[in-house]
Every structure is written in C-alpha cells, then in structure tokens.
C-alpha cells in the first residue's frame, strides 16, 4: 500500500501525487504495460458508445516493435502515403531543432518543440480532410506542415519580423492559418476546447459535413473548459474529435497532478456518453486509424469521440523550461513506446518500401530545406536584427473603429519617429 495513502490512527493524510522518478534516479517503466495484443477489436464507427469502453482502458496499436503492422486497426496505407507521413514528421523535427537553436542564439524570444509527439499531429492530419477545422495547442505544427502551409511564414511569425503574417500580434508558435484549417493557437490551454465544440455544433447546424478536431494536453483536462466541452459535445452530438495528448508532463508537473494516477484520460469521456479511444501516440498508423474512425463517426451523425494519445514529451515544455530540474536526464531515452519516426521507418524497411540509405538521404534533405527556408525568413528580420515588424501595426485590425485615445497615441508615435 502506498504509505502516502495510509492513515495514522484516525487522522487522514493529504495525498500529493509525485512523479515516479526524480533527477538522479534511474527511470524504470516496468509499471507501464506494453500490450502484447495488437488486435483490440475495431467496432463499427456508428456503434453505441458503450461498445468503446474497453478502448478507453486499453491501447490501440498497429506497429509492433519488430516493424510489422498487424491487427484490426491496420489502415493499409500505401507506401507513398506512409513515406509522405514520415517526411512530414522529419520536417517537423528538423524545424523544431533549427528554431530551438535560433532561440538560444537570441534570434527569437520563445519556442516550443514537439519532439517525440510528431505522429500525433501528422497522423491526425493525414486522416482528416483539409477543410476540417483543427483547434490545436502549441505542439501540433505537424498539422500545418503536412497540410502544406508555408514553413517560411511559420518561421517569420516566430521571428516577429517583416514577414510575420500576424504582424507581431502573437507570441512565437501560436500560429493562425485559416486557409489551412488551423485555428489561432491559444496560449492558455483549455479555451480552444469549447471553441472547437462550438464550431462543430455550428457546422452541424448548417448541415455541413465539415468536422472539428480540438487538442489539449493531459494537464488541461483538470480545467473546467474540458468538462464544459465534453458536456456540450455529448448533449448536442457535435461532429467533433476531442484529442487529449497525454505526453506525461505539463510544464513541470507530471500527469498525476491532473488525476492521471486513476483511470485513463480517455475514460473521462465514458461518463459523458462519448465514444472513447486510447491510442499509442508514437504509432503513426494507429493515430491515423483512430482518427479516421472518429472522423467517420462524426460525419455520419454519431457525435464526438474522445481520443487519448499516449505519448511522451522528449524535450522541455518550452525554451523557458529546464526539464533536468524535475525529471531524470535519460528518461526520454527509455520511454517504452519508442520514437515515432524510428518506428515508422522500421516498418517501411521491414515491408520492403524503404532503406537506411533512403532514410539518411531524406533526413539530409529535410535539414537542408529547413536551413534554406530559415535563411530566407531571417533575411526579413529577427529579434537580434533591425528589420522587425512594423510597430504601427499594433493599432490595426484590433478595433473596428479605433478609439480616440489610441488615434492620439499613434499620432504621437508618428511625430517621434519623424
């Protein structure tokens, strides 16, 4: 029995969840069971939600560690589709590495990486239509990259330079690309949940077959917005996918602080009458299959599905975070579900569609593309350079009719500049 739950005499003790490992410890994930059975049944997408109860407690997987793809959820993607997904993940990782290093050199103020989680965003984007609206957090840049958004524009937004499509009105990585179905990222997680469900309800009201897909982290499931969203999604059968990316850590607190030591995060949808799936978030094929299933259910009027993506945040929460202060240095290396890029690469090799030489060449190609694109973006300015965003855009596209005091302030700034 956990001594923190024990009682001393008649006096109860407050239980405070603590991560299993601290800096200096040797990580041991023997408490996490890797399912040997890859054949968790795939029910009909229009089944009653209670038929997905076991899917909230188990783990949908397709890729074995030996590279084979098996089970009812095997999506049978073509080699070309899988290679395209692999490339998008590798481009995302290459961009993250470049932008992180540039932040460390003072070229931008802030950055957040998605290293280790690329299969969640890329696999999801592959399974949705491009006109489906996504309501992301700050680790779904893979959706933009796979949908063909301009990486240069993304970089300019991070650099807050003359090419910033948001004119410096948002902090780095809080992208907004309407034409790519990518709703403005909210820095305060939770708000996008109710926005996404509301958008889905409006889509259904208009008899459109476009669906919404909203993301949050496991930490934000402890916020009220999460429960409001689930309540509305269930009541009105909103055509929406609610994705909980369980990467084990919020900014510096592990998932137990959000009650992750109890039932799974996916199981929280069960009480609201929602279909629920829990998927290996480091398995691109499984993410694709689960997303495809939930999207079909939503389009046919079956309502929302809650999907928990079980993955791991390899890097720090952001460039403002030092994960060595709260977790062992080698913890990411021993995560039992491996790396999403390596797992898809190995599958392609085992299936005879890929080789180590091709992978090395693609990796070099992605790094070169990101390097050249970054040079073009930085030429338009950076935090350490001169050609930054026009300061006067702060007065534009904020109010329909600019208040008198802001008009006066702008004129004052213009006089000072002249």
C-alpha positions in Angstrom: 0.0 0.0 0.0 1.3 3.5 -0.8 2.3 5.0 2.6 1.0 8.3 1.4 -2.5 6.9 1.3 -2.2 5.3 4.7 -3.8 6.7 7.8 -2.1 7.4 11.0 -4.6 6.5 13.7 -7.8 8.3 13.0 -6.0 11.2 11.3 -6.2 11.2 7.5 -3.3 12.4 5.4 -3.4 14.6 2.4 -2.1 12.7 -0.7 0.0 14.7 -3.1 0.9 12.9 -6.3 4.6 12.7 -7.1 6.4 11.5 -10.3 7.9 8.1 -10.0 11.4 9.4 -10.9 13.4 12.5 -9.9 16.6 13.9 -11.3 19.4 11.4 -10.5 17.1 8.4 -10.4 17.3 5.5 -12.8 14.0 5.5 -14.8 12.1 2.2 -14.7 8.9 2.0 -16.7 8.0 -1.5 -15.6 4.8 -0.1 -14.2 3.7 0.7 -17.7 2.4 -2.4 -19.5 3.1 -2.6 -23.3 0.2 -4.6 -24.6 1.3 -7.7 -26.4 -2.1 -8.0 -28.1 -2.3 -5.7 -31.2 -5.8 -6.9 -32.1 -8.0 -4.8 -29.9 -11.2 -5.1 -32.0 -12.3 -2.3 -34.3 -16.0 -1.7 -33.8 -18.3 -0.2 -36.4 -17.8 3.6 -36.2 -21.6 4.0 -35.6 -21.7 1.6 -32.6 -23.2 2.6 -29.3 -20.6 4.5 -27.2 -20.6 1.8 -24.5 -19.0 -0.6 -27.0 -15.9 1.5 -26.9 -15.4 1.3 -23.1 -12.6 -1.2 -23.4 -10.9 1.1 -25.9 -10.7 3.8 -23.3 -8.9 1.5 -20.9 -6.7 -0.4 -23.4 -4.4 0.9 -26.1 -4.9 0.8 -29.8 -1.7 -0.2 -31.6 -0.7 -1.2 -35.1 3.1 -1.2 -35.3 5.0 -3.9 -33.4 8.5 -3.1 -32.3 9.8 -5.6 -34.9 8.4 -3.4 -37.7 5.3 -5.4 -38.5 1.9 -3.8 -38.8 -0.9 -6.0 -37.5 -4.5 -6.1 -36.1 -7.9 -4.8 -36.9 -6.8 -1.2 -36.9 -4.2 -1.7 -39.7 -5.2 1.1 -42.1 -3.4 -0.4 -45.1 -1.9 2.9 -46.3 0.1 2.9 -49.5 3.9 3.1 -49.3 3.6 6.6 -50.8 1.2 7.7 -48.1 3.5 6.4 -45.3 6.6 8.0 -46.8 4.8 11.3 -47.0 3.8 11.0 -43.3 7.4 10.1 -42.5 8.7 13.1 -44.4 6.2 15.4 -42.6 7.4 14.1 -39.2 11.0 14.6 -40.1 10.4 18.1 -41.5 8.7 19.0 -38.2 11.5 17.7 -36.2 14.1 19.4 -38.3 12.2 22.7 -38.0 11.9 22.3 -34.2 15.7 21.7 -33.9 16.6 24.7 -36.0 14.2 27.1 -34.3 15.2 25.9 -30.8 18.8 26.7 -31.7 18.0 30.0 -33.1 16.1 31.0 -29.9 19.2 30.1 -27.9 21.2 32.4 -30.2 18.8 35.3 -29.4 17.1 35.4 -32.8 13.6 35.0 -31.2 12.1 35.2 -27.8 10.4 31.8 -27.4 9.9 28.4 -28.9 8.2 25.1 -28.1 9.2 21.8 -29.7 7.1 18.7 -30.4 9.9 16.2 -30.4 8.6 12.7 -29.7 5.0 13.7 -30.5 5.2 14.2 -34.3 3.0 11.1 -35.1 0.1 12.7 -33.2 -0.2 15.8 -35.4 1.0 14.3 -38.7 -1.1 11.0 -38.4 -4.1 13.1 -37.5 -3.7 15.5 -40.4 -3.4 12.5 -42.8 -6.7 11.1 -41.7 -8.7 14.4 -41.9 -9.9 16.4 -44.8 -8.0 19.7 -45.4 -11.2 21.6 -44.9 -11.8 20.1 -41.4 -11.1 22.8 -38.8 -8.4 22.0 -36.2 -8.2 23.8 -32.9 -4.6 22.9 -31.9 -2.3 23.5 -28.9 1.3 24.7 -29.4 2.7 21.2 -30.4 0.6 20.5 -33.5 2.8 22.2 -36.0 2.9 18.9 -37.9 -0.7 19.5 -39.0 0.4 22.7 -40.7 3.5 21.1 -42.3 1.5 18.1 -43.6 -1.2 20.4 -45.0 1.3 22.3 -47.0 1.4 25.6 -45.0 4.3 27.9 -45.7 7.1 27.0 -43.4 8.7 30.4 -44.1 5.5 32.1 -42.9 5.6 30.0 -39.7 9.3 30.9 -39.1 8.6 34.6 -39.8 5.8 34.5 -37.2 8.3 33.1 -34.7 10.8 35.7 -35.6 8.2 38.6 -35.4 9.7 40.1 -38.5 8.5 42.0 -41.6 7.2 38.7 -43.0 5.1 37.8 -39.9 1.6 37.1 -41.2 0.3 38.1 -37.8 2.1 41.4 -37.7 3.7 40.7 -34.4 0.3 40.3 -32.6 1.1 36.9 -31.2 4.0 35.3 -29.4 6.0 32.7 -31.3 4.4 29.2 -32.1 0.9 30.5 -31.6 0.2 30.1 -35.3 -3.0 31.1 -37.1 -3.7 29.8 -40.6 -7.3 30.0 -41.5 -6.8 28.7 -45.1 -5.2 25.5 -43.7 -8.0 24.9 -41.2 -5.7 25.8 -38.3 -7.5 28.0 -35.7 -5.4 30.5 -33.8 -3.5 28.7 -31.1 -4.4 29.8 -27.6 -1.5 30.1 -25.1 -4.0 29.5 -22.3 -4.9 25.8 -22.8 -8.5 24.9 -22.4 -10.2 27.8 -24.2 -9.9 26.0 -27.6 -11.9 23.1 -26.3 -15.2 24.9 -26.1 -14.4 26.9 -29.2 -13.8 23.7 -31.2 -17.0 22.1 -29.9 -19.0 25.3 -30.7 -17.6 25.4 -34.2 -18.6 21.7 -34.7 -22.1 22.5 -33.5 -22.4 25.4 -35.9 -21.2 23.1 -38.7 -23.9 20.6 -37.9 -26.5 23.3 -37.7 -25.5 24.4 -41.3 -25.8 20.8 -42.4 -22.2 20.8 -43.4 -20.1 17.6 -43.4 -17.0 19.5 -42.1 -15.9 18.4 -38.7 -13.8 20.0 -36.0 -10.8 18.4 -34.2 -9.7 20.0 -31.0 -6.5 19.3 -29.0 -5.5 19.7 -25.4 -2.8 18.4 -23.0 -3.5 16.0 -20.2 -2.8 18.7 -17.7 -5.6 20.9 -19.0 -8.2 18.2 -18.5 -8.2 19.4 -14.9 -9.7 22.7 -16.1 -13.4 23.4 -16.3 -13.3 24.1 -20.0 -12.6 20.5 -20.7 -15.7 19.3 -18.9 -17.9 22.1 -20.4 -16.7 20.9 -23.8 -17.5 17.3 -23.1 -20.9 18.2 -21.8 -21.9 20.2 -24.9 -20.3 17.7 -27.3 -22.3 14.9 -25.8 -25.6 16.7 -25.4 -25.6 18.0 -29.0 -23.7 15.2 -30.6 -21.3 17.7 -32.0 -19.2 16.4 -35.0 -16.0 16.8 -33.1 -12.9 14.9 -32.2 -11.6 15.8 -28.7 -7.9 14.9 -28.5 -6.0 14.6 -25.2 -2.3 14.5 -25.9 -1.0 12.7 -22.8 2.7 13.3 -23.0 3.2 12.6 -19.3 4.2 16.2 -18.4 2.7 19.6 -18.1 5.2 22.5 -17.8 6.8 21.0 -14.7 4.2 18.7 -13.2 3.6 15.1 -14.2 0.3 13.8 -15.3 -0.7 12.6 -11.8 -1.5 16.2 -10.8 -4.3 16.0 -13.3 -5.6 12.8 -11.7 -3.6 10.6 -14.2 -3.0 8.0 -11.5 -6.6 7.0 -11.6 -8.4 5.9 -14.7 -7.1 6.8 -18.2 -7.8 10.2 -19.6 -9.8 8.6 -22.3 -12.2 7.1 -19.7 -13.3 10.6 -18.8 -15.4 10.6 -22.0 -17.3 7.5 -20.9 -19.2 9.3 -18.2 -20.4 11.9 -20.7 -21.7 9.2 -23.1 -19.0 9.8 -25.7 -17.2 7.2 -27.8 -13.7 6.8 -26.4 -10.4 5.6 -27.9 -6.9 5.4 -26.3 -4.2 5.1 -28.9 -0.4 4.6 -28.9 0.6 8.2 -29.9 4.0 7.1 -31.1 2.4 4.8 -33.7 1.5 6.9 -36.8 -0.6 4.1 -38.3 -2.6 3.8 -35.1 -3.2 7.5 -34.8 -4.3 7.6 -38.4 -6.7 4.7 -37.9 -8.2 6.0 -34.7 -8.7 9.5 -36.2 -10.2 8.0 -39.4 -12.7 6.0 -37.3 -13.7 9.0 -35.2 -14.0 11.3 -38.3 -16.3 8.8 -40.0 -18.5 8.6 -36.8 -18.7 12.4 -36.6 -19.6 12.9 -40.3 -22.4 10.3 -40.1 -24.0 11.9 -37.1 -22.6 9.6 -34.4 -21.3 12.6 -32.4 -18.0 13.3 -30.8 -15.2 10.9 -29.9 -12.6 11.5 -27.1 -9.2 10.2 -28.1 -6.3 10.0 -25.7 -2.9 9.9 -27.5 -0.5 8.2 -25.1 2.9 9.6 -25.9 5.9 11.3 -24.3 7.4 14.9 -24.4 11.0 14.3 -25.1 12.1 18.0 -24.9 11.4 20.7 -22.3 8.0 22.3 -22.1 9.4 25.3 -23.9 12.6 27.3 -24.1 11.7 28.8 -20.8 11.7 25.4 -19.1 14.6 23.2 -17.8 13.3 19.6 -17.6 16.5 18.5 -15.9 15.2 20.1 -12.7 12.3 17.7 -12.4 13.0 14.5 -14.4 16.0 12.2 -15.0 18.2 13.2 -17.9 17.8 9.9 -19.7 14.1 9.4 -19.1 13.1 10.2 -22.7 15.5 7.5 -24.0 13.9 4.7 -22.1 10.3 5.5 -22.8 8.8 2.1 -23.6 6.9 3.1 -26.8 10.0 4.3 -28.6 10.3 7.1 -31.1 7.6 7.7 -33.7 10.0 8.5 -36.6 12.1 5.3 -35.9 9.0 3.1 -35.6 7.6 4.2 -39.0 11.0 4.0 -40.6 11.5 0.4 -39.3 8.1 -0.6 -40.6 8.8 0.7 -44.1 12.1 -1.1 -44.1 10.6 -4.4 -43.0 7.9 -4.0 -45.6 10.5 -3.5 -48.3 9.5 0.0 -49.1 12.5 1.9 -47.6 16.1 1.6 -46.7 18.6 3.1 -44.3 20.3 4.9 -47.2 17.0 6.4 -48.3 16.2 7.5 -44.8 19.6 9.1 -44.4 19.1 11.0 -47.6 15.6 12.1 -46.6 17.0 13.3 -43.3 19.6 15.4 -45.0 17.0 16.7 -47.5 14.8 17.9 -44.7 17.6 19.6 -42.8 18.7 21.4 -46.0 15.1 22.5 -46.7 14.7 23.9 -43.2 18.1 25.5 -43.2 17.5 27.3 -46.5 13.9 28.3 -45.6 15.1 29.7 -42.3 17.8 31.8 -44.0 15.1 33.3 -46.2 12.9 34.0 -43.2 15.7 35.5 -41.1 16.6 37.8 -44.0 13.3 39.6 -43.2 14.5 40.3 -39.7 14.9 38.7 -36.3 14.9 39.7 -32.6 18.6 40.5 -32.9 18.3 42.3 -36.2 16.9 45.6 -37.4 14.2 44.6 -40.0 11.5 43.8 -37.5 7.7 44.0 -37.8 6.3 47.5 -38.3 5.4 48.8 -34.8 2.4 50.7 -36.1 0.6 47.5 -37.0 -0.3 47.3 -33.3 -3.0 49.9 -33.9 -4.5 48.0 -36.9 -7.1 45.1 -37.0 -7.8 45.4 -33.3 -10.9 47.6 -33.2 -13.4 48.2 -35.9 -13.3 51.9 -35.0 -10.1 52.9 -33.4 -10.8 54.8 -30.1 -9.7 58.4 -29.9 -7.0 57.8 -27.3 -5.3 55.2 -29.5 -5.5 57.5 -32.5 -3.8 60.2 -30.4 -1.2 57.8 -29.2 -0.4 56.7 -32.8 0.0 60.3 -33.9 2.3 60.9 -31.0 4.4 57.9 -32.0 4.5 59.1 -35.7 5.7 62.5 -34.6 8.5 60.9 -32.5 9.5 58.7 -35.5 9.6 61.7 -37.8 
